[in-house]
Amino acid sequence: MKNGEKILRSWMLYSMSTDSVFCFACTVFGKRDNALSDCGFRTWRNLAHHLKEHEYSKGHCDNMRNWHELQRRLQTNTTIDQRQQDLMRIEIEHWKGVIRRVIAIICHLAERNQALRGTTSELYDPHNGNFLAQVELMAQFDSVMTEHIRKIENQETRVHYLSGTIQNEIIALIGNKVLEEIVRRVHRAKYYSVIMDCTPDVSHKEQLSIVLRIVNCEPSVSIAEHFFGFLDVEDTTGKGLTEVLLYHLQKHSLSLSDCRGQSYDNGSNMMGHKQGVQARILQLNSKAFYIPCSSHTLNLVVADAAKSSVLSISFFGVLQRLYTLFSSSVQRWTVLKEHVKQLTLKPLSTTRWEARIDSVKVVRYQLPEILDALSALQTFAIEKGDSETMSTAKSLHGELKTWSFLLCTMTWYNVLYQINHVSKLLQSPNVSMETLRSETEGVKDYLEDFRENGIASCQTDAKDIAENLDMEMTLPEKRQRKKKRQSPYEGTDETQSTPDETFRRDFFLPMVDTALRSLSDRFSRLKGVYDLYDFLFSKENMKQTIKNGKLHERCKKLEQTLHDIDADDLALEINSSLYTFPDHVATSPFDMLNYIYSEKLLDLYSNLSIALRLLLTLPVSVASGERSFSALKLIKNYMRSTMGQERLTGLALMSIERDVRQSLDMEDTVIAFAENKARKQQF
């Protein structure tokens, strides 16, 4: 304008593709009888003159009036097709309600590992499965689902979103959204560790379970182990499993260079030093430290101790025979329940040796009741004329009512109780390396003390039970083997061992010494990790490192190994933290990291926070992978053995990662399904 003001011509548009100017109002509402409404105007020399002529023309004014009228009607919902728009909006809202309920039913069943489909797909058929049964139940109380079923029964709609195909689409969609959220959380955490384990499913396919361990720092510090899916693998060698893992990480844009730990069971294809998965991953990323599963390792410690002597082997054999005798028929089990009221006999676990405490515990606390049950079973077998059962019950009664068996029971119960307690503690996702070291050292200290004083305490506990049973508290004497003299000049004195010394030498010491030796050997693989991180385990460890003058050396070693922190800055931050961190938060790495983020001290302790995150990212056990197998057996059972891999993974993600799924907003999925259905017109 002449006064310097600028007024925007809202109707004028510029096309970059044609390098021309257009009039929006005339292009949409006009007859396209000039350049501005047809092919565009690009005579730049006469542009100002041409625009003024066009702006005041009658046709342009009419088109502008029509355009403004349409805008006003759209804003006030008074357009000519408003009726149709209202109907479509009502239809969209109806389908939104239907889809919300369908998704809710699928999630409800998936989180409880229940089957969705039945043998038929007809409504109100008793064999149509849990999904349609839930739809029918909801229709009794919900108006939206009632109207939807009415339309289906009256054939007013052909697409109803209740078919098995739609179920698969929704399961895959939700599973992918859960997986995307997990990947987003891993990217936000930056560092992660890999946990893997394999198991065959009911259809004889080898299922590889992948779990990622991360440290979340927002909104609060937490350690999470997220299930990453089941993969059907054919090549279970170290090379094959490594290739599958790398492909799956690359598929979801996860860099192996950010991996800081890996944990597997003790299988040779996983932990092999040359061809195992851990060796191949270390060749690609030397920062991904291998941590053998602590629970599996403790299990192997017990397995080694159980094979240390003939008496230990026969002890567990007696327990299995006892369970087999009573569990082989309903009548025998009834006899057992009449006498053993509280605990009940358990079979021996073939894989989890530390879980055998459940079998030993029954005998430890209810031996008199079990002996009464065996006596009653002998009487029952005589009445039935069952000589085999009578003979077995009598034999077991005699073996159980011996001082040596009672001492074995007390000894094994004490050892198994300690190891089983530690094993269960280490299976929690919140456990980190400092807890692993303190607990394993606690087990070692307990076994060393038990070696010196354990047999006396076991005899004291067994004495109370033996007195109630009128049991002879003597061990059987073994005939001493006489050494043949080679000449008459050899001495005749021979060492005579008492029964107690023989029991200690042949059973007690081999069991405890084997457990101690196996514990030290199997956990010695973690020495390198401890040497790298142990000065960060607590405030006391930091003080001791400074006192020894090795703080800068330890920080430098951490920097050279991981290249994620600055050694000089880390040393300064540790020195500062000793004076600023309260005592109640300086007992563990998790508490220290949580204090840094909760008090918003990240700018002061940036390197220390990174070091603590790296430490907490290291896995301790593969228990999360084992738990996913429990879900696998519930989802893919013998009645659903033909389930596809995509459906299996989707259902497993919805079941195992239910917290992640419940945090997601599914409204965009609902809107997409509803609008797609509402725009389908029937002619």
C-alpha positions as CSV (number, residue, x, y, z in Angstrom):
1,M,0.0,0.0,0.0
2,K,1.1,3.6,-0.4
3,N,1.3,4.1,3.3
4,G,3.8,1.2,3.7
5,E,1.4,-1.4,5.0
6,K,1.3,-4.9,3.5
7,I,-2.0,-6.8,3.0
8,L,-1.9,-10.5,2.2
9,R,-3.8,-11.6,-0.9
10,S,-5.3,-14.8,0.6
11,W,-6.5,-16.0,-2.8
12,M,-3.2,-15.9,-4.6
13,L,-1.0,-19.0,-4.7
14,Y,2.4,-19.7,-6.2
15,S,3.2,-23.1,-7.8
16,M,6.8,-24.1,-7.6
17,S,6.4,-26.9,-10.1
18,T,5.0,-24.6,-12.9
19,D,6.7,-21.4,-11.7
20,S,3.3,-19.6,-12.0
21,V,0.7,-17.7,-10.0
22,F,-2.8,-19.0,-9.5
23,C,-6.1,-17.6,-8.1
24,F,-7.4,-20.2,-5.6
25,A,-11.0,-18.9,-5.6
26,C,-11.3,-18.8,-9.4
27,T,-9.6,-22.2,-9.8
28,V,-12.0,-23.9,-7.5
29,F,-15.3,-22.0,-8.1
30,G,-14.7,-20.3,-11.5
31,K,-15.0,-21.3,-15.2
32,R,-11.2,-21.2,-15.7
33,D,-11.5,-18.7,-18.5
34,N,-8.2,-16.9,-17.7
35,A,-4.6,-17.7,-17.0
36,L,-4.8,-17.2,-13.2
37,S,-7.5,-19.9,-13.0
38,D,-6.3,-22.3,-15.7
39,C,-2.6,-22.8,-16.5
40,G,-1.2,-20.1,-14.3
41,F,0.2,-16.6,-14.9
42,R,4.0,-16.1,-15.3
43,T,4.4,-12.9,-17.3
44,W,6.2,-11.3,-14.4
45,R,6.7,-7.9,-16.0
46,N,2.9,-7.3,-16.2
47,L,2.0,-9.2,-13.0
48,A,1.0,-6.2,-10.9
49,H,-1.3,-4.7,-13.5
50,H,-2.8,-8.1,-14.3
51,L,-3.5,-8.8,-10.7
52,K,-5.3,-5.6,-10.1
53,E,-7.5,-6.1,-13.2
54,H,-8.3,-9.7,-12.0
55,E,-8.9,-8.6,-8.4
56,Y,-11.7,-6.2,-9.3
57,S,-13.3,-8.3,-12.0
58,K,-16.9,-9.4,-11.4
59,G,-16.1,-13.1,-11.9
60,H,-13.3,-13.0,-9.2
61,C,-15.6,-11.2,-6.7
62,D,-18.4,-13.8,-7.2
63,N,-15.9,-16.6,-6.7
64,M,-14.5,-15.0,-3.6
65,R,-18.0,-14.6,-2.2
66,N,-18.7,-18.3,-2.9
67,W,-15.4,-19.3,-1.2
68,H,-16.1,-17.2,1.9
69,E,-19.7,-18.6,2.0
70,L,-18.4,-22.2,2.0
71,Q,-15.9,-21.4,4.7
72,R,-18.7,-19.9,6.9
73,R,-20.9,-22.9,6.3
74,L,-18.1,-25.4,7.1
75,Q,-17.5,-23.5,10.3
76,T,-21.2,-23.5,11.3
77,N,-21.9,-27.0,9.9
78,T,-24.6,-25.8,7.4
79,T,-23.3,-27.2,4.2
80,I,-25.5,-28.9,1.6
81,D,-24.1,-32.3,2.4
82,Q,-24.2,-31.8,6.2
83,R,-26.8,-34.5,6.6
84,Q,-24.5,-37.0,4.9
85,Q,-21.6,-35.8,7.0
86,D,-23.6,-36.3,10.2
87,L,-24.5,-39.8,9.2
88,M,-20.9,-40.6,8.4
89,R,-19.8,-39.1,11.7
90,I,-22.3,-41.3,13.6
91,E,-21.1,-44.3,11.6
92,I,-17.5,-43.5,12.5
93,E,-18.3,-43.2,16.2
94,H,-20.2,-46.5,16.1
95,W,-17.2,-48.3,14.6
96,K,-14.8,-46.6,17.0
97,G,-16.9,-48.0,19.9
98,V,-16.9,-51.5,18.3
99,I,-13.2,-51.5,17.7
100,R,-12.4,-50.3,21.2
101,R,-14.3,-53.2,22.6
102,V,-12.8,-55.7,20.2
103,I,-9.3,-54.6,21.1
104,A,-10.2,-54.7,24.8
105,I,-11.4,-58.2,24.6
106,I,-8.4,-59.4,22.7
107,C,-6.0,-57.8,25.2
108,H,-7.9,-59.2,28.1
109,L,-7.7,-62.8,26.8
110,A,-4.1,-62.4,25.6
111,E,-2.8,-61.1,28.9
112,R,-4.2,-64.2,30.5
113,N,-2.8,-66.6,27.9
114,Q,-6.3,-67.8,26.9
115,A,-7.3,-69.1,23.5
116,L,-9.4,-66.8,21.4
117,R,-11.0,-69.0,18.7
118,G,-13.0,-72.1,19.0
119,T,-14.0,-74.8,16.5
120,T,-16.7,-72.5,14.9
121,S,-16.9,-68.8,14.2
122,E,-20.7,-68.4,14.6
123,L,-22.3,-66.2,17.2
124,Y,-24.2,-67.9,20.0
125,D,-22.6,-71.3,19.2
126,P,-21.4,-73.0,22.3
127,H,-18.1,-74.0,20.6
128,N,-17.2,-70.5,19.1
129,G,-14.4,-69.8,21.5
130,N,-13.6,-67.3,24.3
131,F,-13.5,-64.3,22.0
132,L,-17.0,-64.5,20.6
133,A,-18.2,-65.7,24.0
134,Q,-16.9,-62.4,25.5
135,V,-18.6,-60.5,22.7
136,E,-21.9,-62.2,23.5
137,L,-21.5,-61.5,27.2
138,M,-20.7,-57.8,26.6
139,A,-23.7,-57.5,24.3
140,Q,-26.0,-58.3,27.2
141,F,-25.0,-55.1,29.1
142,D,-23.4,-52.8,26.4
143,S,-25.6,-50.9,23.9
144,V,-22.9,-50.5,21.3
145,M,-22.1,-54.2,21.1
146,T,-25.9,-55.0,21.2
147,E,-26.5,-52.8,18.2
148,H,-23.5,-54.3,16.4
149,I,-24.7,-57.9,16.9
150,R,-28.2,-56.8,15.8
151,K,-26.8,-55.5,12.5
152,I,-24.9,-58.8,12.0
153,E,-27.9,-61.0,12.7
154,N,-30.1,-58.8,10.4
155,Q,-27.4,-58.9,7.7
156,E,-27.3,-55.1,7.7
157,T,-23.5,-55.2,7.5
158,R,-21.1,-57.7,6.0
159,V,-17.9,-56.6,7.7
160,H,-18.1,-57.0,11.5
161,Y,-14.5,-57.2,12.7
162,L,-15.1,-60.4,14.6
163,S,-13.4,-62.9,12.3
164,G,-10.1,-64.7,12.9
165,T,-8.4,-62.6,10.2
166,I,-9.2,-59.4,12.0
167,Q,-8.0,-60.9,15.3
168,N,-4.7,-61.7,13.7
169,E,-4.4,-58.2,12.3
170,I,-5.1,-56.6,15.6
171,I,-2.8,-59.0,17.5
172,A,0.0,-58.2,15.0
173,L,-0.7,-54.4,15.2
174,I,-0.7,-54.3,19.0
175,G,2.4,-56.5,19.1
176,N,4.3,-54.2,16.7
177,K,3.3,-51.2,18.8
178,V,4.5,-52.8,21.9
179,L,7.8,-53.7,20.2
180,E,8.1,-50.1,18.9
181,E,7.7,-48.8,22.4
182,I,10.3,-51.2,23.7
183,V,12.8,-50.1,21.0
184,R,12.0,-46.4,21.8
185,R,12.8,-47.1,25.5
186,V,16.1,-48.9,24.5
187,H,17.1,-46.0,22.3
188,R,16.3,-43.5,25.1
189,A,18.4,-45.6,27.6
190,K,21.2,-45.9,25.0
191,Y,23.0,-48.9,26.7
192,Y,21.4,-52.4,26.8
193,S,22.3,-56.0,27.5
194,V,21.2,-59.1,25.7
195,I,19.7,-62.2,27.4
196,M,19.0,-65.2,25.3
197,D,17.8,-68.8,25.8
198,C,16.3,-71.5,23.7
199,T,13.6,-74.2,24.2
200,P,11.6,-76.5,21.9
201,D,7.8,-75.8,21.8
202,V,5.0,-78.2,21.5
203,S,5.3,-78.3,17.7
204,H,9.0,-79.3,17.9
205,K,10.3,-75.9,16.8
206,E,13.3,-74.4,18.5
207,Q,12.1,-71.0,20.0
208,L,14.8,-68.4,20.7
209,S,13.7,-66.0,23.4
210,I,15.4,-62.6,23.4
211,V,15.3,-60.2,26.4
212,L,16.9,-56.7,26.5
213,R,18.0,-55.3,29.9
214,I,18.1,-51.5,30.2
215,V,18.3,-48.8,32.8
216,N,15.5,-46.2,32.6
217,C,16.3,-42.8,34.1
218,E,13.1,-40.9,33.3
219,P,10.8,-40.1,35.0
220,S,12.6,-42.1,37.7
221,V,15.4,-44.6,37.8
222,S,14.4,-48.2,37.2
223,I,15.9,-51.4,35.8
224,A,13.8,-53.2,33.2
225,E,14.2,-56.5,31.3
226,H,11.9,-56.3,28.2
227,F,10.9,-59.3,26.3
228,F,11.9,-58.8,22.6
229,G,10.1,-61.7,20.9
230,F,10.3,-65.4,20.0
231,L,12.3,-66.4,17.0
232,D,12.0,-69.7,15.2
233,V,15.6,-70.9,14.7
234,E,16.8,-73.9,12.8
235,D,20.5,-73.5,13.3
236,T,21.2,-73.7,17.0
237,T,25.0,-73.5,16.7
238,G,26.8,-70.4,18.0
239,K,27.1,-69.1,14.5
240,G,23.5,-69.5,13.7
241,L,22.2,-68.0,16.9
242,T,24.6,-65.0,16.5
243,E,23.4,-64.3,13.0
244,V,19.7,-64.4,14.1
245,L,20.4,-62.0,17.0
246,L,22.3,-59.6,14.8
247,Y,19.6,-59.6,12.1
248,H,16.9,-58.9,14.7
249,L,18.8,-56.1,16.3
250,Q,19.5,-54.5,12.9
251,K,15.9,-54.9,11.9
252,H,14.8,-52.7,14.8
253,S,17.7,-50.2,14.3
254,L,19.6,-51.2,17.5
255,S,23.3,-50.8,17.3
256,L,25.5,-53.6,18.6
257,S,28.1,-51.0,19.6
258,D,25.7,-49.9,22.4
259,C,25.5,-53.4,23.9
260,R,27.3,-53.6,27.2
261,G,26.5,-57.1,28.4
262,Q,25.3,-60.5,27.5
263,S,24.0,-63.4,29.6
264,Y,23.1,-67.0,28.6
265,D,22.9,-70.4,30.2
266,N,25.9,-72.7,30.4
267,G,25.3,-74.5,27.1
268,S,28.4,-74.9,24.9
269,N,26.7,-73.2,21.9
270,M,26.2,-70.1,24.1
271,M,29.2,-69.8,26.3
272,G,31.8,-71.5,24.1
273,H,35.2,-69.7,24.3
274,K,35.8,-69.9,20.5
275,Q,32.6,-70.8,18.7
276,G,29.9,-69.8,21.2
277,V,27.6,-66.8,20.9
278,Q,29.4,-64.9,23.6
279,A,32.8,-65.3,21.9
280,R,31.4,-64.2,18.5
281,I,29.7,-61.1,20.0
282,L,32.9,-60.2,21.8
283,Q,34.7,-60.3,18.5
284,L,32.3,-57.7,17.2
285,N,32.0,-55.6,20.3
286,S,34.6,-56.1,23.1
287,K,32.5,-54.0,25.5
288,A,29.7,-56.6,25.6
289,F,30.9,-58.4,28.7
290,Y,29.7,-62.0,29.1
291,I,28.0,-62.7,32.5
292,P,27.1,-66.4,32.9
293,C,23.7,-67.0,34.5
294,S,24.2,-67.0,38.2
295,S,21.1,-69.2,38.9
296,H,22.3,-71.8,36.4
297,T,25.8,-71.7,37.9
298,L,24.5,-72.2,41.5
299,N,22.4,-75.1,40.1
300,L,25.6,-76.7,38.7
301,V,27.3,-76.2,42.1
302,V,24.5,-78.3,43.8
303,A,24.6,-80.9,41.0
304,D,28.4,-81.3,41.5
305,A,27.9,-81.7,45.3
306,A,25.1,-84.2,44.9
307,K,27.5,-86.5,42.9
308,S,30.3,-86.2,45.4
309,S,29.6,-89.5,47.3
310,V,27.6,-92.7,47.1
311,L,25.6,-91.7,50.1
312,S,24.4,-88.5,48.5
313,I,23.4,-90.2,45.3
314,S,21.4,-92.9,47.3
315,F,19.8,-90.2,49.5
316,F,18.1,-88.5,46.6
317,G,17.2,-92.0,45.2
318,V,15.3,-92.8,48.4
319,L,13.4,-89.5,48.1
320,Q,12.3,-90.3,44.6
321,R,11.3,-93.8,45.5
322,L,9.3,-92.5,48.3
323,Y,7.3,-90.1,46.0
324,T,6.9,-92.8,43.4
325,L,5.5,-95.2,45.9
326,F,2.7,-92.9,47.1
327,S,1.9,-91.2,43.8
328,S,1.5,-94.3,41.7
329,S,-2.1,-94.8,42.9
330,V,-5.0,-92.8,44.3
331,Q,-5.4,-95.1,47.3
332,R,-1.8,-94.8,48.3
333,W,-1.9,-91.0,48.1
334,T,-5.1,-91.0,50.2
335,V,-3.1,-93.0,52.9
336,L,-0.4,-90.4,52.7
337,K,-2.8,-87.4,53.1
338,E,-4.4,-89.0,56.1
339,H,-1.1,-88.9,58.0
340,V,0.8,-86.0,56.4
341,K,-1.4,-83.0,56.9
342,Q,0.7,-79.9,56.1
343,L,3.4,-80.4,53.4
344,T,3.2,-83.1,50.8
345,L,5.8,-85.1,48.9
346,K,7.3,-83.6,45.9
347,P,9.2,-85.3,43.0
348,L,12.8,-84.4,42.4
349,S,13.4,-81.8,39.8
350,T,15.6,-83.2,37.0
351,T,17.1,-79.8,36.0
352,R,16.8,-77.4,38.9
353,W,18.8,-79.1,41.6
354,E,18.4,-76.2,44.2
355,A,14.6,-76.7,43.9
356,R,15.0,-80.2,45.4
357,I,14.7,-78.4,48.8
358,D,10.9,-78.9,48.3
359,S,11.4,-82.6,48.4
360,V,13.9,-82.5,51.3
361,K,11.7,-80.1,53.3
362,V,8.9,-82.6,53.7
363,V,11.1,-85.2,55.1
364,R,12.9,-82.7,57.3
365,Y,9.8,-81.5,59.1
366,Q,7.4,-84.4,58.8
367,L,9.5,-87.6,59.0
368,P,7.4,-89.1,61.9
369,E,4.2,-88.6,59.9
370,I,5.8,-90.1,56.8
371,L,6.9,-93.2,58.8
372,D,3.3,-93.6,60.1
373,A,2.1,-93.4,56.5
374,L,4.5,-96.1,55.4
375,S,3.3,-98.3,58.3
376,A,-0.3,-97.7,57.3
377,L,0.6,-98.5,53.7
378,Q,2.1,-101.8,54.7
379,T,-1.1,-102.7,56.5
380,F,-3.2,-101.6,53.5
381,A,-1.0,-103.6,51.1
382,I,-1.3,-106.8,53.3
383,E,-5.1,-106.4,53.2
384,K,-5.1,-106.1,49.4
385,G,-2.5,-108.9,49.0
386,D,-0.1,-106.5,47.2
387,S,3.3,-108.0,48.2
388,E,5.3,-105.7,46.0
389,T,3.9,-102.6,47.7
390,M,4.3,-104.1,51.1
391,S,7.9,-105.0,50.5
392,T,8.7,-101.5,49.1
393,A,7.0,-99.7,51.9
394,K,8.8,-101.9,54.5
395,S,12.1,-101.3,52.8
396,L,11.7,-97.5,52.7
397,H,10.5,-97.5,56.4
398,G,13.7,-99.2,57.4
399,E,15.9,-96.8,55.4
400,L,14.1,-93.6,56.6
401,K,14.3,-94.7,60.2
402,T,18.1,-94.7,60.4
403,W,20.5,-92.2,62.0
404,S,22.5,-91.8,58.8
405,F,19.5,-90.9,56.6
406,L,18.4,-88.4,59.2
407,L,21.8,-86.7,59.3
408,C,21.8,-86.6,55.4
409,T,18.4,-85.0,55.5
410,M,19.6,-82.3,57.9
411,T,22.8,-81.6,56.0
412,W,21.2,-81.4,52.6
413,Y,18.3,-79.2,53.9
414,N,20.7,-76.6,55.4
415,V,22.8,-76.4,52.2
416,L,19.9,-76.4,49.8
417,Y,18.0,-73.8,51.8
418,Q,21.0,-71.4,51.6
419,I,21.6,-71.9,47.9
420,N,17.9,-71.8,46.9
421,H,17.4,-68.6,48.8
422,V,20.3,-66.9,47.0
423,S,19.2,-68.3,43.6
424,K,15.7,-66.9,43.9
425,L,17.1,-63.5,45.0
426,L,19.3,-63.3,42.0
427,Q,16.4,-64.0,39.6
428,S,15.0,-60.6,40.2
429,P,15.5,-58.0,37.3
430,N,16.4,-55.4,39.9
431,V,19.5,-57.3,41.1
432,S,22.9,-56.0,39.9
433,M,26.5,-57.1,40.1
434,E,27.3,-55.9,43.6
435,T,24.4,-58.0,45.0
436,L,25.7,-61.0,43.0
437,R,29.2,-60.7,44.5
438,S,28.0,-60.2,48.1
439,E,25.5,-63.1,47.9
440,T,28.0,-65.5,46.4
441,E,30.6,-64.6,48.9
442,G,27.9,-65.1,51.6
443,V,27.3,-68.6,50.3
444,K,31.0,-69.3,50.3
445,D,31.4,-68.0,53.9
446,Y,28.4,-70.1,55.0
447,L,29.8,-73.3,53.5
448,E,33.2,-72.7,55.0
449,D,31.6,-72.2,58.5
450,F,29.3,-75.2,57.8
451,R,32.4,-77.3,57.1
452,E,33.7,-76.7,60.6
453,N,30.5,-76.6,62.6
454,G,27.8,-77.9,60.4
455,I,27.9,-81.6,61.3
456,A,27.5,-80.8,65.0
457,S,24.5,-78.5,64.4
458,C,22.9,-81.2,62.2
459,Q,23.4,-83.8,64.9
460,T,21.7,-81.5,67.4
461,D,18.7,-80.9,65.2
462,A,18.4,-84.6,64.3
463,K,18.6,-85.6,67.9
464,D,15.2,-84.1,68.8
465,I,13.5,-86.0,66.0
466,A,15.3,-89.2,66.8
467,E,14.3,-89.1,70.4
468,N,10.6,-88.8,69.4
469,L,11.0,-91.8,67.1
470,D,13.0,-93.9,69.6
471,M,15.6,-94.1,66.9
472,E,19.1,-95.4,67.6
473,M,21.5,-92.5,67.2
474,T,24.4,-94.6,66.0
475,L,25.9,-95.0,62.6
476,P,26.6,-98.4,61.2
477,E,30.1,-99.7,61.6
478,K,32.1,-100.8,58.6
479,R,34.5,-103.6,58.8
480,Q,38.0,-102.2,58.5
481,R,39.9,-103.6,55.6
482,K,43.1,-105.2,56.8
483,K,46.2,-104.3,54.9
484,K,48.2,-107.2,53.7
485,R,51.7,-107.2,55.0
486,Q,54.5,-107.8,52.5
487,S,57.0,-108.8,55.1
488,P,57.0,-109.9,58.7
489,Y,59.0,-106.8,59.7
490,E,56.0,-104.4,58.9
491,G,54.1,-103.0,61.8
492,T,50.7,-104.3,62.7
493,D,49.2,-101.0,63.9
494,E,46.4,-99.8,61.7
495,T,44.3,-96.7,62.1
496,Q,40.7,-97.5,63.2
497,S,38.1,-94.9,62.2
498,T,35.0,-94.5,64.2
499,P,31.5,-94.5,62.4
500,D,31.2,-90.7,63.0
501,E,34.6,-90.1,61.4
502,T,33.8,-92.4,58.5
503,F,30.5,-90.5,57.9
504,R,32.3,-87.2,58.0
505,R,35.0,-88.4,55.6
506,D,32.9,-90.3,53.1
507,F,29.8,-88.0,53.0
508,F,30.0,-84.6,54.7
509,L,33.5,-83.4,53.7
510,P,33.2,-84.5,50.0
511,M,29.8,-82.7,49.7
512,V,30.9,-79.4,51.3
513,D,34.4,-79.4,49.7
514,T,33.0,-80.1,46.2
515,A,30.4,-77.3,46.6
516,L,33.2,-74.9,47.7
517,R,35.5,-75.8,44.9
518,S,32.8,-75.7,42.3
519,L,31.5,-72.3,43.6
520,S,35.0,-70.8,43.4
521,D,35.8,-72.2,39.9
522,R,32.5,-71.4,38.3
523,F,32.2,-67.8,39.6
524,S,35.9,-67.1,38.9
525,R,34.8,-66.0,35.4
526,L,33.4,-62.8,36.8
527,K,36.7,-61.7,38.3
528,G,37.4,-59.4,35.3
529,V,34.1,-57.7,35.6
530,Y,34.6,-57.2,39.4
531,D,38.1,-55.8,38.9
532,L,36.6,-53.2,36.5
533,Y,33.5,-52.1,38.4
534,D,33.8,-53.0,42.1
535,F,35.1,-49.6,43.2
536,L,31.6,-48.3,42.2
537,F,29.6,-50.8,44.3
538,S,29.2,-48.5,47.3
539,K,30.4,-45.4,49.0
540,E,32.6,-47.5,51.2
541,N,34.3,-49.1,48.2
542,M,35.0,-45.6,46.8
543,K,36.6,-44.5,50.1
544,Q,38.7,-47.7,50.2
545,T,39.9,-47.1,46.7
546,I,40.9,-43.5,47.4
547,K,42.6,-44.6,50.6
548,N,44.7,-47.2,48.6
549,G,45.6,-44.5,46.1
550,K,44.1,-46.4,43.2
551,L,41.2,-44.2,42.2
552,H,42.7,-42.6,39.2
553,E,44.1,-46.0,38.1
554,R,40.7,-47.6,38.3
555,C,39.0,-44.7,36.5
556,K,41.6,-44.9,33.7
557,K,41.1,-48.6,33.3
558,L,37.3,-48.1,33.0
559,E,37.9,-45.4,30.4
560,Q,40.3,-47.5,28.3
561,T,38.0,-50.5,28.4
562,L,34.7,-48.8,27.6
563,H,35.5,-45.4,26.1
564,D,32.3,-44.0,27.6
565,I,33.6,-41.8,30.4
566,D,36.4,-39.4,31.1
567,A,38.7,-40.8,33.8
568,D,39.9,-37.5,35.2
569,D,36.3,-36.1,35.5
570,L,35.1,-39.3,37.0
571,A,37.7,-39.3,39.7
572,L,36.8,-35.7,40.6
573,E,33.1,-36.5,40.7
574,I,33.7,-39.6,43.0
575,N,35.7,-37.4,45.4
576,S,32.9,-34.9,45.4
577,S,30.2,-37.5,45.9
578,L,31.8,-38.7,49.1
579,Y,31.0,-35.4,50.8
580,T,27.6,-34.7,49.2
581,F,25.8,-38.1,49.0
582,P,23.8,-39.0,52.1
583,D,24.8,-42.2,53.8
584,H,21.4,-43.9,53.1
585,V,21.8,-43.6,49.3
586,A,25.5,-44.6,49.1
587,T,25.0,-48.3,49.8
588,S,24.3,-49.4,46.2
589,P,24.8,-48.2,42.7
590,F,21.1,-48.0,42.1
591,D,20.5,-45.7,45.1
592,M,23.3,-43.4,44.0
593,L,22.0,-43.2,40.4
594,N,18.5,-42.6,41.7
595,Y,19.8,-39.8,43.9
596,I,21.6,-38.1,41.1
597,Y,18.4,-38.0,38.9
598,S,15.9,-37.3,41.6
599,E,17.9,-34.3,42.9
600,K,18.7,-33.1,39.3
601,L,22.4,-33.4,39.8
602,L,23.2,-34.8,36.4
603,D,25.3,-31.8,35.3
604,L,27.5,-32.3,38.4
605,Y,27.9,-36.1,38.2
606,S,27.5,-36.8,34.5
607,N,30.4,-39.2,34.2
608,L,29.5,-41.0,37.5
609,S,25.9,-41.4,36.3
610,I,27.2,-43.0,33.0
611,A,29.5,-45.4,34.9
612,L,26.6,-46.4,37.2
613,R,24.3,-46.9,34.3
614,L,26.8,-49.2,32.6
615,L,27.2,-51.2,35.8
616,L,23.4,-51.6,36.3
617,T,22.9,-52.6,32.7
618,L,25.0,-55.8,33.2
619,P,22.6,-58.8,33.5
620,V,22.9,-61.2,36.5
621,S,20.7,-64.2,35.3
622,V,18.5,-65.3,32.4
623,A,15.5,-65.7,34.6
624,S,13.4,-63.3,32.4
625,G,14.1,-65.6,29.4
626,E,13.0,-68.6,31.4
627,R,9.8,-66.8,32.5
628,S,9.0,-66.2,28.8
629,F,9.1,-70.0,28.3
630,S,6.3,-70.3,30.9
631,A,4.2,-68.0,28.8
632,L,5.1,-69.9,25.7
633,K,3.9,-73.2,27.1
634,L,0.6,-71.5,28.1
635,I,0.1,-69.8,24.8
636,K,1.2,-72.5,22.4
637,N,-0.1,-75.7,24.0
638,Y,-1.1,-79.0,22.4
639,M,-4.5,-77.6,21.4
640,R,-2.9,-74.6,19.6
641,S,0.2,-76.3,18.2
642,T,-0.4,-75.0,14.6
643,M,-0.2,-71.3,15.7
644,G,1.8,-69.1,13.4
645,Q,5.0,-67.4,14.5
646,E,3.7,-63.9,14.1
647,R,0.6,-64.6,16.1
648,L,2.7,-66.3,18.8
649,T,5.1,-63.4,19.1
650,G,2.2,-60.9,19.2
651,L,0.3,-62.8,21.9
652,A,3.5,-63.3,23.9
653,L,4.3,-59.5,23.8
654,M,0.8,-58.7,24.9
655,S,1.1,-61.2,27.8
656,I,4.6,-60.6,29.0
657,E,4.8,-56.9,28.4
658,R,1.3,-56.1,29.6
659,D,2.6,-53.0,31.5
660,V,4.0,-51.6,28.3
661,R,0.8,-52.4,26.4
662,Q,-1.3,-50.7,29.0
663,S,0.8,-47.5,28.7
664,L,0.1,-47.2,25.0
665,D,-2.6,-45.1,23.4
666,M,-4.5,-47.3,21.0
667,E,-6.8,-44.5,19.8
668,D,-5.0,-44.0,16.5
669,T,-5.5,-47.7,15.7
670,V,-9.2,-47.4,16.6
671,I,-9.6,-44.3,14.4
672,A,-7.9,-45.9,11.4
673,F,-10.1,-49.0,11.6
674,A,-13.3,-47.0,12.1
675,E,-12.8,-44.5,9.3
676,N,-11.8,-47.3,6.9
677,K,-15.1,-49.1,7.6
678,A,-17.3,-46.0,7.6
679,R,-16.1,-44.9,4.1
680,K,-17.3,-48.2,2.6
681,Q,-20.5,-47.6,0.7
682,Q,-22.9,-50.3,-0.3
683,F,-24.7,-49.9,-3.6
